[in-house]
Amino acid sequence: MTDQLWAVLAVVLVVLAGGTAALTAGVRRRRPPALPEERPASVATAEAPADTLPPEVDDSDVVVEEPPAVETERPAPVAGRMVRLRERLSRSGTIGRSLLSILSRESLTEEDWEEIEETLLLADVGIGPTTELMDRLRTRVQVLGTKDAASVREILREELLQLVDPTMDRTLRTAQGVGDDGAPHPATILVVGVNGTGKTTTVGKLARVLVAEDLEVVLGAADTFRAAAADQLQTWGERVGVTTVRSDREGADPAAVAFDAVQAGRTAGADVVLVDTAGRLQNKADLMGELGKIKRVISRQAPVSEVLLVLDATTGQNGLRQAQVFAEVVDVTGIVLTKLDGTAKGGIVVAVQRELGVPVKLVGLGEGADDLAPFVAEDFVEALLA
Ligand SMILES: Nc1nc2c(ncn2[C@@H]2O[C@H](COP(=O)(O)OP(=O)(O)OP(=O)(O)O)[C@@H](O)[C@H]2O)c(=O)[nH]1
């Protein structure tokens, strides 16, 4: 009898213990969900000041890497870089030189015009701008009485310039702003684009452009997808005495790095915070989620001043499609066209501006540290005709 009693007791205990475990597991699984990112402004203010990290963002592994106290490089002056690097555009110049030689022929046949069209399309100018330019050239060449070389060149220069659009505002927004509390905050520049387009290199070169203009810069290595990208960026920064905010953990939250970079910039009284991002394109929703979150989190401390989209000029129409995806996801304010030194497809400048309605602000003209130039429409067209 006693044995039976003990057995019943044991069964009751086992059942009770199992029930408790199940309950505990249930509680663990039913933890309250993380706070939604988008909350009404009033609630967000009540729960956390605007300049603190949102609870869903963990920055415990983000570090601020001060540059070592060594002698730093002085980057090359920025003004006139496009003129100085003009010979790097010699391949792009094929388009200008070809057009010039065709237009200079005694009388132009339909075949000549077809050749002009082909030249423009091969240089990636795009169908719309090509048709437009041809119409204008036909009219102007007809009106032109004598066909001296100088007048043909001048007509072509004017028409190409109109296509590249010298009226677009290409200035980088690098001025500090003032917050609601009256405190200054740095300009923040988010750099987006597909991996391999030269994004990290561009952020490094852009830091040098800004340092050459005597601006205080902080870098944010929010491309946490590839740990080497942070090392690469830090090296760029160290060369010119610029601090890099980064995480050593691959896959760390990019928004946390971006937030801490802007915070470090504010604390240091920096003029500009440059944030490199990963921008993986395998899924538009992911991209939108990641870049949207980075932008929102940065905005808690300072509005995003610029979103620069880095595009590889050698990728032509494919690059253009990538650009469109990014433009649908974030408000791109400027384009950086890299590797323009290695391509005859300089017409992409026109095509991308037309497609996105956003100006090309900077161009990459080589692998050297100071081979990034502010884009000047007049200098570009002159280089095409040189
Ligand atoms: N010729 C030339 N090469 C360039 C230019 N800009 C970048 N590159 C090269 O392009 C390669 C890729 O550059 P990265 O900066 O590593 O590319 P990324 O887009 O940052 O790639 P992830 O870091 O993987 O995102 C490097 O070898 C650069 O030197 C340019 O304007 N001209």
The ligand as an SDF file (V2000), in Angstrom:
LIG
                    3D

 32 34  0  0  0  0  0  0  0  0999 V2000
   39.5780   52.8130  -61.6960 N   0  0  0  0  0  0  0  0  0  0  0  0
   38.8060   53.1110  -60.6440 C   0  0  0  0  0  0  0  0  0  0  0  0
   38.6470   52.2140  -59.6600 N   0  0  0  0  0  0  0  0  0  0  0  0
   37.8660   52.5420  -58.6120 C   0  0  0  0  0  0  0  0  0  0  0  0
   37.2150   53.7870  -58.5230 C   0  0  0  0  0  0  0  0  0  0  0  0
   36.4980   53.8030  -57.3680 N   0  0  0  0  0  0  0  0  0  0  0  0
   36.7120   52.6130  -56.7570 C   0  0  0  0  0  0  0  0  0  0  0  0
   37.5290   51.8450  -57.5020 N   0  0  0  0  0  0  0  0  0  0  0  0
   37.9820   50.4840  -57.1940 C   0  0  0  0  0  0  0  0  0  0  0  0
   36.8770   49.6160  -57.1110 O   0  0  0  0  0  0  0  0  0  0  0  0
   37.1700   48.5380  -56.2260 C   0  0  0  0  0  0  0  0  0  0  0  0
   36.0090   48.2930  -55.2830 C   0  0  0  0  0  0  0  0  0  0  0  0
   35.9430   49.3510  -54.3670 O   0  0  0  0  0  0  0  0  0  0  0  0
   35.2790   49.2160  -52.9230 P   0  0  0  0  0  0  0  0  0  0  0  0
   35.2640   50.5790  -52.3510 O   0  0  0  0  0  0  0  0  0  0  0  0
   35.8930   48.1460  -52.1100 O   0  0  0  0  0  0  0  0  0  0  0  0
   33.8080   48.7640  -53.2930 O   0  0  0  0  0  0  0  0  0  0  0  0
   32.5540   48.7400  -52.3330 P   0  0  0  0  0  0  0  0  0  0  0  0
   31.3880   49.1240  -53.1640 O   0  0  0  0  0  0  0  0  0  0  0  0
   32.7360   49.5250  -51.1240 O   0  0  0  0  0  0  0  0  0  0  0  0
   32.4600   47.2560  -51.9490 O   0  0  0  0  0  0  0  0  0  0  0  0
   32.0340   46.7570  -50.4920 P   0  0  0  0  0  0  0  0  0  0  0  0
   32.9900   47.3040  -49.5170 O   0  0  0  0  0  0  0  0  0  0  0  0
   32.0980   45.2820  -50.6510 O   0  0  0  0  0  0  0  0  0  0  0  0
   30.6690   47.3090  -50.2740 O   0  0  0  0  0  0  0  0  0  0  0  0
   38.4870   48.9210  -55.5610 C   0  0  0  0  0  0  0  0  0  0  0  0
   39.5230   48.2100  -56.1770 O   0  0  0  0  0  0  0  0  0  0  0  0
   38.6300   50.3940  -55.8500 C   0  0  0  0  0  0  0  0  0  0  0  0
   39.9630   50.8320  -55.9040 O   0  0  0  0  0  0  0  0  0  0  0  0
   37.3890   54.7200  -59.5950 C   0  0  0  0  0  0  0  0  0  0  0  0
   36.8370   55.8130  -59.6310 O   0  0  0  0  0  0  0  0  0  0  0  0
   38.2080   54.3340  -60.6260 N   0  0  0  0  0  0  0  0  0  0  0  0
  1  2  1  0
  2  3  2  0
  2 32  1  0
  3  4  1  0
  4  5  2  0
  4  8  1  0
  5  6  1  0
  5 30  1  0
  6  7  2  0
  7  8  1  0
  8  9  1  0
  9 10  1  0
  9 28  1  0
 10 11  1  0
 11 12  1  0
 11 26  1  0
 12 13  1  0
 13 14  1  0
 14 15  2  0
 14 16  1  0
 14 17  1  0
 17 18  1  0
 18 19  2  0
 18 20  1  0
 18 21  1  0
 21 22  1  0
 22 23  2  0
 22 24  1  0
 22 25  1  0
 26 27  1  0
 26 28  1  0
 28 29  1  0
 30 31  2  0
 30 32  1  0
M  END
$$$$
